Amino acid sequence: MMIRRFPEMRSVELKWKPHFADFNLVPDGWGGYFFPWICEMARAYPLLEEIKLKRMVVTDECLELISKSFKNFKVLVLSSCEGFTTDGLAAIAANCR
């Protein structure tokens, strides 16, 4: 639905887990996985320049996919996100502007 409605999206902001997740009040494995989202965005939005995420599980694989999928990618904001390492951040630094 989102892809059909906004075919030329350049920026996206996603928030997942509730605010009280910041205080470890949400059980492990509760959700908030970014991987399914980025797989669809990589296919549908080649012009994407900015991704802002809050309280999501972002893996190194997600960050590598971001770094290789969007040629004009400029901004990545990870607020209270988990699941990634410096390897994923290195992929962003190496392949993005």
Disulfide bonds with the S-S distance in Angstrom:
none
